[in-house]
Amino acid sequence: MCHYTKVMLRTVRATQYVTALREGGSLPAIIEADDLGLYVLKFRGAGQGPLALVAELVAGEIGRALGLRVPELVFVDVDAALGRNEPDQEIRDLLRASVGLNLALDYLPGSSMFDPAAGDTADARAASLAVWFDAFVANVDRTARNANLLSWHRELYFIDHGAALYFHHDWKSMAAKAESPFGQVKEHILLPWASALREADAEARSRLNPVVFEEILADVPDEWLTREDGTLAAADRRAAYVEFFIRRLNASSNFVEEAMRARTELV
């Protein structure tokens, strides 16, 4: 069994709002932090609220546990003074709604979006593990329309997981989603190269287990998990996520078979 080495997420303070990235509907931004690093900041005050940050953190760290390259994730403290001279009213409103703890990923300067039309390819192992990963976390955003996959120094980096784990917007659907075959896998941008899905399933199952899930969920701030009405404690919510992942792991054959079937239709 492969051992997952837990890395504690750092916390940095945003010192300068550099530029908005308007490709995303939630208006992420490049910011500079007090460690002089540049990061792509995802705002707690954006449309999907803190649940998008939960998905970004949890799915991203599961990807890292699987051995996929995910840019470093960091917590970012946003002060009320950040962007106060920003002329765009929408951005100022977003910053005001996001004062406090947010999430960001390391900015990869000079990276380019993965594009098969430009001749980009992937090896079978990486593609298969990526397809398995996105099916596991129910990530609908790794398609030709929106690859969320960067090529940097000739390596693939997996970004933008805020749309994953969509069951947490409707917890009543959790049981059904845990065993879902994830039909959206047919649109995965790496599916054409994913010829080793059974091997990826075996590798992923050797890397993931309840302890890994618990360690990842322990990093999620309480305030991102607690419902506004206070009816569910953060610890209970963490336990519910762990239960979902255990059930999904036990049912991995459902989405692996679906992915294999979808591949046959590409030929």
C-alpha positions in Angstrom: 0.0 0.0 0.0 1.3 3.5 -0.9 1.7 5.8 2.0 0.3 9.3 1.8 2.5 11.9 3.5 0.3 14.7 4.8 1.6 18.2 4.1 0.2 21.0 6.3 -1.3 23.8 4.3 0.4 27.2 4.8 -1.4 30.4 5.5 -0.3 33.6 3.7 -1.6 37.2 3.8 -2.7 38.8 0.5 -0.7 42.0 0.1 -1.6 43.1 -3.5 -4.5 42.5 -5.8 -2.8 42.0 -9.2 -5.4 41.2 -11.8 -8.8 39.5 -12.2 -9.0 36.2 -14.2 -12.3 36.7 -16.0 -12.2 33.3 -17.6 -13.9 32.0 -14.5 -17.4 32.9 -13.5 -16.4 33.4 -9.9 -13.8 36.0 -10.8 -10.6 34.4 -9.3 -7.6 36.7 -9.2 -3.9 36.7 -9.2 -2.6 38.1 -6.0 0.7 38.7 -4.3 1.2 37.5 -0.8 3.5 38.4 2.1 5.8 35.5 1.2 6.4 37.4 -2.2 4.7 34.5 -4.0 2.0 34.9 -6.7 -1.2 32.9 -6.2 -4.5 32.3 -8.0 -7.0 33.3 -5.3 -10.5 31.7 -5.0 -12.9 33.9 -3.1 -15.1 32.7 -0.3 -17.6 35.4 -1.2 -18.0 34.2 -4.8 -21.3 32.7 -6.1 -21.0 29.1 -4.7 -19.6 30.4 -1.4 -17.4 28.4 0.9 -18.5 25.0 -0.5 -16.5 25.7 -3.7 -13.4 26.2 -1.6 -14.2 23.0 0.3 -14.3 21.2 -3.1 -11.1 22.9 -4.2 -9.2 21.9 -1.2 -10.5 18.4 -0.6 -10.5 17.3 -4.3 -7.1 18.9 -4.9 -5.5 17.1 -1.9 -7.1 13.8 -3.0 -5.5 14.4 -6.4 -2.2 15.0 -4.7 -2.6 11.8 -2.6 -3.1 9.9 -5.8 0.3 11.2 -7.1 -1.1 13.8 -9.6 0.5 17.2 -9.8 -1.7 19.8 -8.2 -0.2 23.3 -7.6 0.4 24.0 -3.9 -2.8 25.0 -2.1 -2.6 27.7 0.6 -5.0 29.5 2.8 -5.0 33.3 2.1 -6.0 35.9 4.7 -7.8 38.7 2.9 -7.8 42.1 4.7 -10.6 44.7 4.2 -8.0 47.0 2.8 -7.1 44.8 -0.1 -8.3 46.3 -3.4 -9.8 49.3 -1.8 -8.6 51.4 -4.7 -9.9 48.9 -7.3 -12.1 50.8 -9.7 -14.3 47.8 -10.6 -17.4 47.8 -8.3 -18.0 44.0 -8.8 -14.4 43.2 -7.7 -14.7 45.6 -4.7 -17.9 43.9 -3.7 -16.3 40.4 -4.0 -13.4 41.5 -1.9 -15.6 42.9 0.8 -17.6 39.6 0.9 -14.4 37.6 1.2 -12.6 39.3 4.1 -11.0 36.6 6.2 -9.8 33.1 5.2 -9.8 32.1 1.5 -8.0 29.6 -0.6 -5.5 29.9 -3.4 -3.2 27.8 -5.6 0.3 28.5 -6.6 0.5 30.6 -9.8 2.5 28.7 -12.5 4.0 31.5 -14.8 4.3 30.5 -18.4 2.0 27.5 -18.2 -0.5 26.8 -21.0 -3.8 25.1 -21.1 -3.7 21.5 -22.3 -5.1 21.4 -25.8 -5.2 18.3 -28.0 -5.9 20.4 -31.0 -2.4 21.9 -30.6 -0.9 18.5 -30.4 -0.9 18.0 -26.6 -1.0 14.3 -25.5 -0.9 12.4 -22.2 0.6 9.0 -21.3 -1.7 6.2 -20.5 -0.9 6.0 -16.8 -1.4 9.7 -16.0 -4.5 9.9 -18.2 -6.1 6.9 -16.6 -5.4 8.0 -13.1 -6.8 11.5 -13.9 -10.0 10.0 -15.3 -10.3 7.8 -12.2 -9.7 10.8 -10.0 -12.2 13.1 -11.6 -14.9 10.4 -11.6 -14.2 9.7 -8.0 -14.7 13.3 -6.9 -17.4 13.9 -9.5 -15.5 16.7 -11.2 -17.5 17.8 -14.3 -14.9 20.4 -15.3 -12.2 18.6 -17.2 -13.6 18.7 -20.7 -12.5 20.0 -24.1 -14.6 23.1 -23.4 -12.9 23.7 -20.0 -9.8 21.5 -19.5 -8.6 22.9 -16.2 -5.3 21.2 -17.0 -2.1 23.1 -17.4 1.1 22.1 -19.1 4.1 23.5 -17.2 7.7 22.5 -17.8 6.4 19.6 -19.9 4.3 18.2 -17.0 0.6 18.2 -16.5 -0.9 20.1 -13.5 -4.5 19.7 -12.4 -6.3 22.9 -11.3 -9.8 24.3 -10.5 -11.7 21.6 -8.6 -14.5 23.9 -7.2 -17.1 22.2 -9.3 -16.3 18.8 -7.8 -18.2 17.1 -5.0 -21.5 18.7 -6.2 -23.4 16.3 -3.9 -22.6 18.7 -1.0 -25.1 21.2 -2.4 -27.8 18.6 -1.8 -26.9 16.2 1.0 -30.0 14.1 0.4 -28.4 12.9 -2.8 -25.2 11.7 -1.1 -26.1 8.0 -1.0 -27.0 7.9 -4.7 -24.0 10.0 -5.8 -21.6 7.8 -3.8 -22.4 4.8 -6.1 -23.0 6.8 -9.3 -21.2 5.6 -12.5 -20.6 9.3 -13.3 -21.9 9.4 -16.9 -20.1 12.7 -17.5 -16.9 10.8 -17.8 -17.6 10.4 -21.5 -16.6 14.1 -21.9 -13.3 13.9 -20.0 -10.5 15.5 -22.1 -8.0 12.7 -21.2 -10.3 9.8 -21.8 -8.8 9.0 -25.3 -5.5 8.3 -23.6 -6.9 6.5 -20.6 -6.2 2.9 -21.7 -5.1 1.7 -18.2 -8.2 2.3 -16.1 -8.1 -1.0 -14.3 -4.5 -0.5 -13.3 -5.4 3.1 -12.2 -8.2 1.7 -10.1 -5.8 -0.7 -8.3 -3.3 2.1 -7.8 -5.8 4.5 -6.5 -7.3 2.0 -4.1 -3.9 1.3 -2.7 -3.3 5.0 -2.1 -6.7 6.1 -0.6 -8.2 4.9 2.7 -10.3 6.4 5.5 -7.2 7.8 7.3 -6.2 9.8 4.2 -9.7 11.2 3.9 -9.8 12.1 7.6 -6.4 13.9 7.3 -7.5 15.9 4.3 -10.9 16.9 5.8 -9.1 18.0 9.0 -7.6 20.8 7.1 -10.9 22.3 6.1 -11.8 25.3 8.3 -14.8 24.9 10.6 -16.4 28.1 9.2 -16.5 26.6 5.7 -18.4 23.5 6.9 -20.9 24.9 9.4 -24.3 25.7 8.0 -25.4 29.3 8.5 -28.3 28.1 10.7 -25.8 26.3 12.9 -27.8 23.0 12.7 -24.8 20.8 11.8 -21.4 20.9 13.5 -18.3 20.9 11.5 -17.2 17.6 12.9 -20.4 16.0 11.7 -20.0 17.4 8.3 -16.4 16.1 8.1 -17.6 12.7 9.0 -20.3 12.8 6.3 -17.6 13.6 3.7 -15.4 10.7 4.9 -18.4 8.4 4.7 -19.1 9.5 1.1 -15.5 8.9 0.1 -15.4 5.4 1.7 -18.6 4.4 0.0 -17.4 5.8 -3.3 -14.1 4.0 -3.1 -15.9 0.7 -2.4 -18.0 1.3 -5.5 -15.2 2.4 -7.8 -15.9 -0.4 -10.2 -19.1 1.4 -11.1 -17.4 4.5 -12.5 -14.4 2.5 -13.9 -16.7 0.3 -16.0 -18.6 3.4 -17.1 -15.3 5.1 -18.2 -14.2 1.9 -20.0 -17.5 1.7 -21.8 -17.3 5.4 -22.8 -13.8 4.8 -24.2 -15.0 2.1 -26.6 -17.5 4.6 -28.0 -14.6 7.0 -28.9 -13.2 4.6 -31.4 
